[in-house]
Amino acid sequence: MIHRRHFTLAAAAGILPLWAQASTYPSQPVRAVVSNAAGTGTDITARFMAGQLAKRWGVPVFVENKAGAGGALGTDYVAKAPPDGTNILFSTGAHFGLPVLYDKLSFDAKADFTPVASFAQAPIVLFVPADSPFKTVKDVVDAAKKAPDSLSYASPGAGTSSHLAAVMMAHQAGILMQHVPYKSASQAALEVASGQAQLGFNGTGATLPLLQAGKIRMLAISSLKRSPSLPQVPTLDESGLKGYEFVTSILALVRAGTPAAIVDTIGAALTAAAGQPEFRELCKAQGLDVVIQGPAELKVSAPKEFDKWKQLVELAGLKPGG
């Protein structure tokens, strides 16, 4: 029998067994580990969520960016953390591509994590310089068919969501294009805006400011439906590639083995925060779409994402490395 005084002291020392910690969670500060750089859509939404969790739980929730290696750096950190919910990983759908993009990971992206909530989706946009002769997706497809491999497109890097969205488009359209990878989303977007690249595939965070400045023109968006943030931009499905859809989720995960009660507590708090009007406005400003899933839904959808990313990476001809 655990004496009440001893139980309290043990809780303060953080040495309670996981089943007991679940009943008192959260009783200590929580760290929100962001696998992307500061200023990205993942980072901005994670900071909103951290603020909401702190208010709801009454404990500090610190945001810590651990970007690098395609998200593997922050993911590795949480994989080595205790499975007690005190470290929450905020990442993107690229998490599902880690097993096929890297062959020297010290963690298993599938077995070592439990998804707890997804709350936003980031579409990819196909865009061109403002003075480009390409006005529609059909213009691009026709030019590529007329002269295979003559068109080049910029992306934030090999294996990124933007690159794979382009690969998927080219495959469905039956065309060949040259991929020019850059080190960051902003660099790739600026290269297109300056005319150094003919086309670009990128997220909305890096492209919206250039669109607003009149430096680029968006030809299409990768979601199946038009984005509320960019209602004037047609989808690739509308543009002749029937059924085309590519979006990457922004989601939160915890270390596998975290008690179900803690997973449910985190999931409930995040999905509630995602339903607030303030979060919808935040996402709209970033070109993100609010799409909410909790632990139960992700238990079904996450395994399918691993399969989808595996197929796209193989289609791109990328070899595991890192």
Helices and strands as residue ranges (DSSP letters): H 4-13, H 18-24, E 30-34, H 41-57, E 61-65, G 69-71, H 72-79, E 87-92, G 93-97, H 98-101, E 113-129, H 137-146, E 152-155, H 161-173, E 178-181, H 185-193, E 199-203, H 204-212, E 216-221, E 247-255, H 260-274, H 277-286, E 289-293, H 295-316
